[in-house]
Amino acid sequence: MRVVLAEDSLLLREGLVRLLDEAGAEVVAAVGDGAALVEAVQEHRPDVAVVDVRMPPSFTDEGLRAALEVRRTVPGTAILVLSQYVEETYASDLLSAGGGVGYLLKDRVSKLADLSDALERVVDGGTVLDPEVVSALFAHRRRRDPLAELSPREREVLELMAQGRTNTAVGRTLVISQGAVEKHISSIFTKLGLPPSSDDHRRVMAVLTWLRA
């Protein structure tokens, strides 16, 4: 797995390079700002770009905007965004880019198993959201909730879908059968008014509907 890393802090960048190496990834470039990220991805064509949200010059959302530019100019590049804090808007914007994206808090990245799992899932086209990001997004839903019709169990299923879990993983976590998982997901699609299409597309749309609620 080939990686381009963007992190403005030299110490954190060097630490992440070591962690990525331990996770079995090859860091082909490590840069310190968004413009350099876009250039490095265009040059090296990595499997995934690992990106800090806040980078120079304003330290707001340069990393996120650079990640979205990467997806526009080099389609198919997986994106794993890192953040020090929960930023609901950033997570929503990122998911709008489609599959093969992830959003993790930096504290989570220090756990090698979590980092390896997230990298593999986004490179495989999945979606990864940090559990704390998911919880915060649920907590900040507006009063007029398009998800109001979902049952508590369906909300649990949708939360796990937002974390990028497969049907098998959802069933294992909730201790329910695959048939039950598929039934819940089908009901979620119906209640959210998602028209028939590929399951992958509807999963992304269901998560986006929830994030925008």
RAURNOR-V188464 format. One record per backbone hydrogen bond with DSSP energy under -1.0 kcal/mol. NH is the residue of the N-H (numbers start at 1). CO is the residue of the C=O. Records with the same first field share a line. If there is no record, write none. Layout:
NH=CO  CO
This chain:
3=26
4=48
5=29
6=50
7=31
13=9
14=10
15=11
16=12
17=13
18=14
19=15
20=16
21=17
22=18
23=19
24=21
25=20
26=1
28=3
29=3
31=5
37=33
38=34
39=35
40=36
41=37
42=38
43=39
44=40
45=41
47=2
48=2
49=78
50=4
51=80
52=6
53=82
59=55
63=53
65=61
66=62
67=63
68=64
69=65
70=66
71=67
72=68
73=69
74=70
77=74
78=47
79=100
80=49
81=102
82=51
83=104
91=87
92=88
93=89
94=90
95=91
96=92
97=94
98=95
102=79
103=128
104=81
106=83
108=105
109=105
111=108
115=111
116=112
117=113
118=114
119=115
120=116
121=117
122=118
123=119
124=120
125=122
126=121
128=101
130=103
134=130
135=131
136=132
137=133
138=134
139=135
140=136
141=138
142=213
145=143
148=145
150=147
155=151
156=152
157=153
158=154
159=155
160=156
161=157
162=158
163=159
164=161
165=160
170=166
171=167
172=168
173=169
174=170
176=171
181=177
182=178
183=179
184=180
185=181
186=182
187=183
188=184
189=185
190=186
191=187
192=188
193=190
194=189
202=198
203=199
204=200
205=201
206=202
207=203
208=204
209=205
210=206
211=207
212=208
213=210
